[in-house]
């Protein structure tokens, strides 16, 4: 056994506690890593503890005596067990003996370019703090600098050589919180002081004449400004309640056009010179873990923006190669918002009451139809929110998952690995479901499985890309569904569209002219296939009674000139217009007979269904939107 006897050394005055072991400046850290720092001489453990004032010589002598007397044990363990040394001091001494630099994280401020390489969530989980970066080296303070798995993760994440140092015990957690909070404040301050046009001008200076010669070089040289520009663009889209961001260019040398889709309409957000295109697209690919070198085929992925900014938003990204080797990029903002109460999705009172009766049934099939972006998913999740009371097992298969709900079992389909809607349905049926929601009926296989599920005691919801409720039934019959099973399973079809709301701040209210009334009367009655004069007179009288003032005059809300509240658009927000086809005996006969969509529509109208256009005109009379919006969103 080696002799650990401590040689007492006289000191005029004891050295400051841990001086020479703990580094407190960036320069000292780099010197220690390079071997230039005068590290403490390599003593044995006992000597190290005494020299640096971490233990008394008498305690070391006593511990050595105990070590010789009993079963051999590490000296450090004996010191801890006997209370002769503090655990943190022992860790520091052992690190010094191993030649591992010990850094006071509260004294060494992390560099921004080092900090941005490791997300805060990762740093907190792994108990690390990136401190310094120089060239291809990244200095990281760690609670356990010898943990191989953490070192490998940091190396993969940063693509740099990791120089581990030991964090002074008790300093890491607070230093983490301070560093990331300060970084977020600096980013917010930059965004507050700099708009996207100033960032574009700054980027122009940094890019210089590089153009498309080297994407990686451009990104490296302009990373800071480019990151800020992209983050600012996404944050502005969130502030404006945009649903999509379009980045497009018609040719390699044309301007890069960035447009936001707000309330269903596209508007120009920013124009950038062509030199920015490659760097901008590459940055978005990096954020979504796509291949930046692949420009020949489409790519798709997701961006978790909480990794890059304050907003907890996910974005679905699609890159599409166009002519001349140019790529267009479309970003769909997935808010991850909570579902709306069913009362707030814009259903009329009669449709709301009817829908609630339908979803209260224990089994059957309910469809929501309409074009892309018309709010089908929002409506379905509002229905599921109504059913999500803890007494039912609810499975959903979605692509993508746009709205999250506590209590739902939600899965993301992935056709590339064979995890399709049909495969998800088969799995759900073996997992004791009560309610199943399928994101979309894309094929006959999925539709047939959904019908079988609805006939075997399950309530099934799905969406369909069709124009109207009656057309949805005809479409499903065309793809090969058994009409008898389909007729028995179908409960209802809800068709919907979104129309823009007149801005409440700048909208103008005026008495309806005779021309406006004539247009609305014709469209309302023509939609119901009844344009007789008697029907016209009856309908007008009911409107005057229901929506008119004391003199029977009807006032309409018109689009205003625009104001700051609506971004000068005259519209602010959107609402749904609906038609609800409820399956009854007459509809079931039509399904079994494979009747046309027109025949199904006529029967539904006789049963009291209101068309999309009729529901929209009712909302015009209520002052929510205008006739132009309703006519543009609905068919006759």
N, C-alpha and C positions, 0 to 999 in steps of 0.2 A: 504493500500500500504506500502510495506516495506521501511524502512529508509535506503537509500544508501549514507547518508552523509559521506563524507570522513574526517577522522581524520588526520590532518596534522602531519607529523612526521618529526622532524628535522633530516637532513642528513649532516654530515660533508662535504661529497662530494657525488653527485648523483651517484647511482649505474650504471654500464655500461648498455646500452640499451638491454633489454630482457635477461640479465644474470639471470640464475636460471630457465628460461622458455625454452630455446633452448638447446638441447643436441648436443654435437659435438664430442663424442667419442663412440666407440662400447661398452665399459664398462659402460658408463653412460646410454646408451640405455637399456642394459640388467638390470642394477640396477633399472631403472625406471619401467620396465615391471614387475620385481619381487617385487617391492615395497620397495627396499632398498635405492633408490636414495632420497636424501632430496629435494623432490619437493617443489615448492613454496607453502606456506600455502594457504588454501582455503579461499580467500577473496571474497567479493562481486566484481562485475565487475568494479565499479569505483575505488575501492581500488587496485585491481589488476593492472589496467592501470596506476595509479599514482605510486605505489610502484616500478614498473618496468620501469618507465620513459617513458611510452607510451602516457601519457596525463598529463595536468596540473590540480591541485586541483580546480582552479577557473573555468576551463571548465566543470569539473564534477558537481560543484555546479550549474552552469548556466543551464546545461542539466537537472538536477533534478528539477530545478524551472520550466523549460518548460514542463517537464513531469507532474507536479502537476497542471499547469495552464490549459492545454488543455485536449483533449481526451487522455486517457492513451495509451502510446506507449512504446515499449521496449527502455531501456536506450541506448543500442547500436545503434539502428536506429536513435535516436535523435542525438547522437554524430556524426554519419556518415553524416546525412543530414545537420548538422550545420558546417561540416568541422573541427570538433574538434579532430578527430582521423582518422588515415589512416585505410582502410579496412583490409589490411594485419595484422596490429597490433591488430585490433579488433578480427580477427580470432585466433590469437595466445593467446590472453587473454581468449577468450571463451574456447579454448582447455584446457588451464591451469585450468580453473574453473571446467571443466568436468573430470579432471584427465587424460587427453590424452597427452602423451609425444609428444613434438614437436622436430623434428630432422632437423638439417642442413645437407641436402643431399650432399652438396659440401664438407663437412668436414668428413663425415662418409663413408669410401670406402666400396662398396658392396663386399661381399665374392663371389668367383667364383661358389661355390656349391649352393649358393642361387640364383645367377643370372641365372644360366642355367635352373632353374625350370620354369622360365617365359620367353617365347620368346619375343624378342624386339617389334615385331608388337603388341602383346597383351599388353605389358607394356605401349606402347605409346597410344594405344586406350583407355585403362582403366585409364591412368594417375597414374601409380604406379611404384615403384622401389623396387624390393626385395633387402634387405640389408644384413641380418644376418640369419644364420641357426644354430640351436643347437638342437640336438636330433630330436624330432618330431615337433619342433616349427620353424616357419619362420616369421621373422620380415619384414614387408612390409611398406614402406613409401607411403602415399597416399595423394592426394589433398583433398579428402573427406573420412576420415577414418570411417565414419558411413554409407557408401553406402553398403547396404546389398547385392545387386546383385553382386557387384564387389568382396566382401568378399567370397561369395559362389563360384564364378568362380575360384578365387585363391585357395580356399580350394579343389575344385574338380581337378584343374590342378596339384597341387603339392602333393595332398594326405597328407598334413600336417596341423597342427593347425596354423592358421594365427594370428599373433600379430600385429594389425594395429597401426601405429604411424602417426602423421600428419607431412607432409613435410613442412619445412619452406617455406612460399610463395616466389616464384621467384627462387627457387633452383632446383626444380624437373626436368624440361625439360633439362637443361644443364647437370645435373648429369646423367640422362638417356643416353644422347648422349655420354658423356665421358665414362661411365661404359661399355656400350656395344661395343663401338669402341675399348677400351682397351682390353676387353675380346677377341674380334676377332683378334687383333694383337698378343695376347699371343698364341692363337690357331695356327695362321699362323707361329709364331715363333717356336712353338713346332714341327709343321709339317716340317718346314724348317730344323730343327736341328735333327729330329728323323725320320728314315725311318720305314717302316712297320716291318722289321725284328727286329729292336731295341725295338719297341713296343711289339712285340710278346715275346721277351725275358723278358721285364719288366712285362708283364702279367703272365708269367710263375712263376715268383717270388711271385706275389700277389695271384695267384690261389692256389699255394701250393698243398697239398694233398686232396683238397675238392672234386675233380672229379665231379661226377653227383649227389652227395648226396643232394644238395639243390641249385636249380637254383637261387632262389631269394637271397640266402646268397652269392653265387658267384658274382652275379651282384652287390650287395651292396658293397661287399668288393673290387671289382675291377672296379667299374663304371668308374672312370676317365680314366684309361688306356684303358679299353674296348671301351669306347666312342671314344677315339682318334684313336684306331686301325680301328674301323668300318668306321669312317669318312675319315681316310687316304686311306682305301681300295676304297671307293666310289670316292674320289677325284682323285686317281690314275687311276681308270677306265675312268673317264671323260677326263683326260689328254691324255690317250692312245686312245681315241675315241672308246672305247669298247661299244658294243651294249647290252651285257648281262654279268652278273656276276653269276657264278655257284659255290655253296657251297655244297660239297658232301662228303659222307663217306660211305663205303661199309658195315661197321659193327660198333658196339658201341666202339670197341677198336682199330679201324683203324684210320689212320691219316685223318685229315680234309683237303680236297683238295679244294683250291679256284682257279678257272680258269676264265679268261676273254675271251670273244669272240670278236675278233678284225678283221674287214674286212671279216667276215664270218667264220673264223677259230679259234678254241679254243686253248689256250696256258696256261700253269701253271703260276699262279701269286704267290702263297704262299702255303706252307704246314704247318699245325699246328698240335700239338699233340691232341689226342682224347679228353683230358680233357677240351679243349676249346670249343668243339662243342655245348654243351647245353647253355653255356653263350652267345656264338656268335649268335646262332639262337634266343634265348630269347631276346637279344638286338634288333635284326632286327624286331621281332614281336612287341616289345614295340614301336619302331619307327613308325610302320605301324598300331598301335592300334589293333593288333590281340590278340587272347587268348593264353597266354604263357603256360597255363596248358593243352591245347588241342594238343595232338600229334598223335591221332588216325585217323584223317581225314584231307584232304587238306584244306588249307586256302589261301585266296587271299586278297590283299589290295594294298594300295598305300603309298609311303613315299614322303612327301614334304621335300626334302633335304635342302631347304632354311631355315627351322627351326633349322637345326643342323650344317650347314656349309655355306660357302660363295656362292657356286654355286647354281643358280636357276634352279634346275633339279628335276623332279619327277621320281620316280622309281616304277614300278609295281612289286609286290612281290608275288610269289607263293611258298607255302610250300607243299611238297609231302612226305607222310609217305612211307618209303621203308621197307626192311626186318629188323628184329631185333629191331623194334621200333625206327629206325634212320629216321631223317627227312632231305631231300634235300631241298635246297632253291635256287630259281632262281630269279634274279633281272633283269628286263628289264629297261634300261635307256631311259626315255622319255624326250627328250631334250626340248620340247616345243618351238623348233626353228621355225623361220619364214619359209614359203614355198619358195622353189626355183623357180626362173623364169622358164617357160616351156622350154626355150632354153638350160637350164643347166642340164636337167635330162638325157641327153645322146641320145636323138632321132636323127636319121639321118635326113638330110635336107628334103628328100622326105616324111618320116614319119611325121616330124614336120608340113610340109605344109598340108598334108592330115588331120592330127588331128585337126589343126586349122580350116579347112573348116567344119569338122564334128561338133565341139563344137559351131560353129557359128549358127547352126540350132536351131530353137525355141523349138523343142521337140524331144523326142526319148530316146533311151537307149544306154549307152556306158558302156562297161564292161572292167575291168582291171583284168587279171588273172595271177596266178603264185603261187608258194609255199610260206609258211610263211617266212617273212623276206626278200622278194625279192624287196621291195621298192614300193609296190602297193599304199600304203597310201601317200607316198611322191609324186608319179606321179599324183594321184587324186588331191591332194592339189595344185600342180603346175597348173593343169587345172583350178581349182576353182579360183586360184589367177588371172589367165587370164580373167576369167568371172566376178570377183569381182570388178566392176567399179562403184558401187553405184546405178545402175539403175535396179537391180534385187534383189529379196528376195531369199536368199540361205539358206536352212536348211541342216544340217548334223546330222546323228546319227552314233556314233562311239563307239568302245569298244577296247581300251580306246581312249581318245582324245590325240593324240600324237603331233599334230601340231595345233597351234592356229592362227587364222586369224581375224584381225579386219574387221568387216562388215559381217561376217558369224554368223548365229545362230546355235551354236554347242551344242548338247546334248549328255550325256553319258547314254548308255543303261544299264539296270540293270535287268537281267532276274529273279532274286530272288523276285522282287516285281512286276513282270509282265510287266515291261517296256522293251519290246523286240524290235527288228528291225521292225517287222510287226506292233506292236502297235505305234511305232514312225512314221511309214509311214502313218498310218491312221490319226494320229494327224496332221502331216505336211499338208496333203491334205485339212484340214479344216483351215489352217493358211495362205492361199493365197501365196503359193510358186511359184517361177519361176524355180528354180533349186533345186534338192534334191540329196544329196549324202548319200547312205546307206553303212555302213562299210563293210558288207558282206551279200551275199545271201546264207543263211544257210539252207533254207527250201523252199518248194513250196509256202507256204503262202506269205512269203516276196517277192519271185520272181513274183508271180501273181499280187500282189499289185503294185510292181514296174512297171510292164508292163502296167497295167491299168493307172497308173499315167503318163507314157510316151505317152500313146495314147490320153490323155485328155489335152494335151497342156503343159506338163512339161518336162524339160530336166533332165533325171535321170542318175546318176552315181553309180556304185557299183563295188565290187570286188568278185572274185570267186577263189577257190582253185583248179585249174586245170593246166595241163601241157602245153597246147597250146591253141591258139585261136579257132581252129577248134574243139578241144575236149570240149571247153566251151559250144559251141552251142549244141553238142550232149548230154552233161551232163544235160543241162537245159531241153531239150526235154525228157530225161529219167525220170526226176522228176515230169513230168506231165504237163508242160506248153502247152497251146493251140498253135499249130504250126502257125496258121494264125495270131493270135494276136502278137505272138513273132516275126514273120517275118516282120510284119508291124512296130513294135516298134524298132527293133535293128538297130542301126546306125553303130557300130563298136565294135570290141574286140581287146584290146591291151594286148598281152602277153609279159612278161618281166622276166629277170633274172638279177642278179648282178654278175659281174666278178671283180676280183682284178686288179687294175692298176699296171703296172710295175713302181717301184720306180724311179722318175725322177733323183734322185741323184746318185744312184749306178747302174741303169739299163745299160745294154751293148747292143750297136747297132752293128749288123754284117750283111753281105750280106746273103740272104736266100740261103740255099743249095737246090739242086735239090730234095732231099728227103722231105724237109720242104714244098717246093712248091707242090710236088705231094700229100702230105697229105692234104694240104689246098684245092687243086683243087678237090680231091676226095670228101672230106667232104662237100664242097660247092655245088657240083653238085648232090651228093647223097641225100643231104637234099632237093633238088628240084626235085628229082626223074628223073634226066637226067644225065647219065654218058657217053654219047657218046663222041667219040674222037673229033668230030668237035666242040662240045660244049666246050670241054676242051681247045682246041687250041684257040678258040675265047675268052674264059674267061681269059686265060693266057695273051694273047695279050692286052686285055683291062687293066689288072692289070699293065703290064709293062708301058703302056702309062699313066695310072692315078697315079701310086705310084712309078714308077721306076725313076732312075736318067737319065741323058742325054744318057747313053748307054743302058737304059732299065733294069738295074740291080735293083732288089728289096731288100731293107734292112729292117730287122725286129729288133724290140726292145725286148731283152731277160731279164729275171729276173737276177738281179745282185747278188753279194755275200752278200749283206746286209750292212747297215750303220746305224749310230745313227738316221738319219732322219726317217727311216722305222723300227726302233727297231730290226734291223738285220734280217728282214723277206724277204727283196727283193721286197715286194709289199707295196704300200702305197695308201690307199683309194680304193673306188670301183666306178664302173660306170655301167649303164644299157645297156643291149642288148634287142632288141625288135622285135616283129613281129606285124604288124597292119593289121587286117582283116577288110576291109571296106565292109559293106553290100551293095550289088547291086541286080539287078534283078535275076541274076543267083544264088546268095546265098539265096535269098528269096525263090526261087523254091526249092532248096535243103532243106530248113527248113520245108516248107510245105509238102514235100515228106518224111520227117524224114530220110534223107540220113545219111550215116555213116560219121564219122570224116575224114576218108581218102578221100572220095568223095568231101567233103567240102574243104579240104586242096588242092586237085588237082585243083579244080576250082579257088581257091584263088590265087594259084601260076600262073595260066594262066592270071589272072587279074593284075599281077604285084607285088603281095605280096612277101616280102623276109622273110624267116624263121629266127628264133632265131639264128641258127647256121650261116646262111649267114651274118646276121647283125654283129655277133660276129667276123667272119673272116674279114669282112671289117674293123673292129676296130683294129684287129691285124695288118693289112696292114697299118693302120694309125699310128701305134706305141703306142697305148694306153695300150694294154694287150698282152698276148701270147696265142698260140694255146691251150696249156694245160688247161688254165682257161676256154676257150670257150667250149672245148669238155666236160669238167667236168660239166659245167653249163647248157648245152643244149642237147636236144635229136635229133636223126636223123629224 
